[in-house]
Amino acid sequence: MTDLHTHILPGIDDGAKNAGESIAMILSAQEQGVNFIGATPHVMPHGEEEIEKFLARREECFDTLNNEIAKREGSFPRIVLGAEVFLDNDITQYRNFRSLCYVNTNVMLLELDPGKYSDKYSEWIYSIVKAGVKPIIAHVDRYPWRDELFEDTKFLGTVHQINASRFLTLSGRRTARGIIQQGGFCIVASDMHNLESRPCNMKQAYLKMEKYDEIEAEDIFSKNALGLMKEESVV
């Protein structure tokens, strides 16, 4: 499986607190069958300098994690750096905004405000697409106004990411299936922050979806996300 939305980098946001916790989270995902992980710490860009500071901090935390991995035996999942970009302005105004894409791709994970829908979202997302970047809308299942988003962005080629935890309840699976039917191209990711309150859950979620549609499960838990990571880089 492929998990493109996690908070495994140590000490950079509200995810893993240290390298030891990062390793535990990665191994938990690996035990569940995840072999490709996107490390996507939170960032709220309001200027080029803020983006540069974030990237430097992300690299520092990734080095810390890699140093810890190097001490251990055995194989680990492939990890690609990205960001969960909170969209509250037109980020295309910043010269270096593309550096927030997953490394070596033109794909970017965007977080929107779950509390309210902005009529600016479609304009901002259009600008991102026009600049050659493919947006993934993070945890779209959490947005009560997602129908408006689907309508306003239906011709923009956005990808919709559903949290794995949504599949663990009957009502959640109904919500997820509705998004899949209405929202077009979808992927599932864990949005893992820790091992307690916000763990990986990918295996449990996959098994639930597999009972409903085995082919769809393989697509949204693995193939679709892997295909995105093969996008030609424009960074």
C-alpha positions as CSV (number, residue, x, y, z in Angstrom):
1,M,0.0,0.0,0.0
2,T,0.9,3.6,-0.5
3,D,0.4,6.2,2.2
4,L,0.9,9.8,0.9
5,H,-0.3,11.7,4.0
6,T,1.6,11.2,7.3
7,H,3.2,13.2,10.0
8,I,6.2,10.9,10.7
9,L,9.0,13.5,10.6
10,P,10.3,14.0,14.2
11,G,9.8,17.3,15.9
12,I,8.5,19.4,13.1
13,D,4.7,19.6,13.7
14,D,2.0,17.9,15.8
15,G,3.1,14.4,14.6
16,A,6.1,12.4,15.8
17,K,7.8,14.0,18.8
18,N,11.2,12.4,18.2
19,A,13.1,10.0,16.0
20,G,12.2,7.0,18.1
21,E,8.5,7.7,17.7
22,S,9.0,8.2,14.0
23,I,10.6,4.8,13.7
24,A,7.7,3.2,15.6
25,M,5.2,4.8,13.4
26,I,7.0,3.8,10.2
27,L,7.3,0.2,11.4
28,S,3.6,0.1,12.3
29,A,2.8,1.2,8.8
30,Q,5.2,-1.4,7.3
31,E,3.6,-4.2,9.3
32,Q,0.3,-3.2,7.8
33,G,1.6,-3.5,4.3
34,V,2.6,0.1,3.5
35,N,5.8,0.2,1.5
36,F,5.7,3.8,0.3
37,I,5.2,6.7,2.6
38,G,4.8,10.5,2.0
39,A,6.1,12.6,4.9
40,T,3.9,15.6,4.8
41,P,4.4,18.0,7.7
42,H,2.1,21.0,8.1
43,V,3.0,24.3,6.6
44,M,1.0,27.6,6.2
45,P,2.9,29.6,3.6
46,H,2.6,33.4,3.6
47,G,5.8,34.3,1.9
48,E,8.9,33.0,0.2
49,E,11.0,33.2,3.3
50,E,8.5,31.1,5.3
51,I,8.7,28.4,2.6
52,E,12.5,28.4,2.7
53,K,12.5,28.1,6.5
54,F,10.1,25.3,6.3
55,L,12.1,23.4,3.7
56,A,15.3,23.8,5.7
57,R,13.6,22.6,8.9
58,R,12.0,19.7,7.0
59,E,15.4,18.6,5.7
60,E,16.9,18.8,9.1
61,C,14.2,16.6,10.6
62,F,14.5,14.2,7.7
63,D,18.3,13.9,8.3
64,T,17.6,13.1,12.0
65,L,15.2,10.3,10.9
66,N,17.6,8.9,8.3
67,N,20.4,8.8,10.9
68,E,18.1,6.8,13.2
69,I,17.1,4.4,10.3
70,A,20.8,3.9,9.5
71,K,21.4,2.5,13.0
72,R,18.8,-0.3,12.4
73,E,18.9,-3.5,10.5
74,G,16.3,-4.5,7.9
75,S,14.5,-2.7,5.1
76,F,12.2,0.3,5.6
77,P,9.5,1.7,3.3
78,R,10.5,4.2,0.8
79,I,9.9,7.8,2.1
80,V,9.2,10.8,-0.1
81,L,9.2,14.3,1.3
82,G,6.1,16.5,0.8
83,A,4.0,19.0,2.8
84,E,0.5,19.4,3.9
85,V,-0.1,23.0,2.7
86,F,-2.8,25.0,4.4
87,L,-4.5,27.0,1.6
88,D,-5.7,30.4,2.8
89,N,-4.2,32.5,0.0
90,D,-3.0,32.3,-3.6
91,I,0.2,30.5,-3.0
92,T,1.2,30.8,-6.7
93,Q,2.3,34.4,-5.9
94,Y,5.3,32.9,-4.2
95,R,8.2,32.2,-6.6
96,N,9.2,29.0,-4.8
97,F,5.7,27.5,-4.1
98,R,6.4,24.5,-6.3
99,S,9.0,23.4,-3.8
100,L,6.2,22.3,-1.5
101,C,5.2,19.5,-4.0
102,Y,6.3,16.0,-3.2
103,V,9.9,15.8,-4.1
104,N,10.5,15.1,-7.9
105,T,6.8,15.4,-8.7
106,N,4.4,18.2,-9.6
107,V,1.9,16.9,-7.0
108,M,0.9,18.9,-3.9
109,L,-1.2,18.1,-0.8
110,L,-3.5,20.9,0.1
111,E,-5.4,21.3,3.4
112,L,-8.5,23.5,3.5
113,D,-10.4,25.0,6.5
114,P,-13.0,22.4,7.7
115,G,-15.0,25.1,9.4
116,K,-16.1,27.1,6.4
117,Y,-16.1,27.0,2.6
118,S,-14.4,29.9,0.8
119,D,-15.5,31.0,-2.6
120,K,-11.8,31.7,-3.2
121,Y,-10.9,28.0,-3.1
122,S,-11.8,27.3,-6.7
123,E,-9.9,30.4,-7.8
124,W,-6.8,29.5,-5.8
125,I,-6.9,25.8,-6.9
126,Y,-7.3,26.9,-10.5
127,S,-4.2,29.1,-10.2
128,I,-2.2,26.1,-8.8
129,V,-3.4,23.8,-11.7
130,K,-2.6,26.5,-14.2
131,A,0.9,26.7,-12.8
132,G,1.3,23.0,-13.6
133,V,0.8,21.5,-10.2
134,K,-1.7,18.7,-9.5
135,P,-3.5,19.2,-6.2
136,I,-4.5,16.5,-3.8
137,I,-7.2,17.7,-1.4
138,A,-6.3,16.3,2.0
139,H,-8.9,14.4,4.1
140,V,-11.8,15.6,2.0
141,D,-14.1,13.4,4.1
142,R,-13.7,15.9,7.0
143,Y,-15.2,18.8,5.1
144,P,-19.0,19.2,5.6
145,W,-19.1,21.5,2.5
146,R,-17.3,19.1,0.2
147,D,-20.2,19.0,-2.3
148,E,-19.6,22.6,-3.1
149,L,-15.9,22.0,-3.6
150,F,-16.6,19.1,-5.9
151,E,-19.0,21.2,-8.0
152,D,-16.6,24.2,-8.2
153,T,-13.5,22.2,-9.0
154,K,-15.0,19.4,-11.1
155,F,-13.0,20.3,-14.2
156,L,-9.7,21.0,-12.5
157,G,-8.4,17.4,-12.2
158,T,-8.1,17.5,-8.4
159,V,-7.4,14.3,-6.5
160,H,-9.4,13.7,-3.3
161,Q,-7.7,12.0,-0.3
162,I,-9.9,10.1,2.2
163,N,-8.6,9.3,5.6
164,A,-8.2,5.5,6.3
165,S,-10.0,5.9,9.7
166,R,-13.2,6.7,7.8
167,F,-13.5,3.1,6.7
168,L,-13.6,1.7,10.2
169,T,-17.3,2.4,10.8
170,L,-20.4,1.7,8.8
171,S,-21.4,5.3,8.5
172,G,-17.8,6.2,7.6
173,R,-17.7,3.7,4.8
174,R,-21.0,5.1,3.4
175,T,-19.4,8.5,3.5
176,A,-16.2,7.2,1.8
177,R,-18.2,5.4,-0.9
178,G,-20.2,8.5,-1.6
179,I,-17.0,10.5,-2.1
180,I,-15.5,7.8,-4.4
181,Q,-18.7,7.9,-6.5
182,Q,-19.0,11.7,-6.6
183,G,-15.4,12.9,-6.2
184,G,-13.7,11.3,-9.1
185,F,-10.1,10.3,-8.7
186,C,-9.5,9.3,-5.0
187,I,-6.7,8.0,-2.8
188,V,-6.7,6.7,0.8
189,A,-4.0,7.8,3.3
190,S,-3.7,7.5,7.0
191,D,-3.0,11.1,8.1
192,M,-1.0,9.3,10.9
193,H,0.2,11.6,13.7
194,N,1.0,9.0,16.4
195,L,0.4,5.4,17.5
196,E,-2.4,6.1,19.9
197,S,-5.1,8.6,19.0
198,R,-4.2,9.0,15.3
199,P,-2.5,5.7,14.1
200,C,-2.0,4.3,10.6
201,N,-5.2,2.2,10.3
202,M,-4.4,1.4,6.6
203,K,-4.6,-2.4,6.9
204,Q,-8.0,-2.4,8.7
205,A,-9.4,0.1,6.3
206,Y,-8.2,-1.8,3.3
207,L,-9.7,-5.1,4.5
208,K,-13.1,-3.3,5.0
209,M,-13.0,-1.8,1.5
210,E,-11.7,-5.1,0.0
211,K,-14.9,-6.8,1.1
212,Y,-16.9,-4.2,-0.8
213,D,-14.8,-4.0,-4.0
214,E,-11.4,-5.7,-4.3
215,I,-10.4,-3.9,-7.4
216,E,-11.4,-0.4,-6.1
217,A,-9.6,-1.2,-2.9
218,E,-6.3,-1.8,-4.8
219,D,-6.8,1.3,-6.8
220,I,-7.5,3.8,-4.0
221,F,-5.0,2.3,-1.4
222,S,-2.1,1.8,-3.8
223,K,-2.2,2.1,-7.6
224,N,-3.7,5.6,-7.8
225,A,-1.2,7.1,-5.3
226,L,1.8,5.4,-7.0
227,G,0.7,6.7,-10.3
228,L,0.7,10.3,-8.9
229,M,4.3,9.8,-7.7
230,K,5.3,9.1,-11.2
231,E,4.1,12.5,-12.4
232,E,6.8,14.4,-14.3
233,S,8.6,16.9,-12.2
234,V,8.2,20.6,-12.8
235,V,10.0,21.7,-9.6
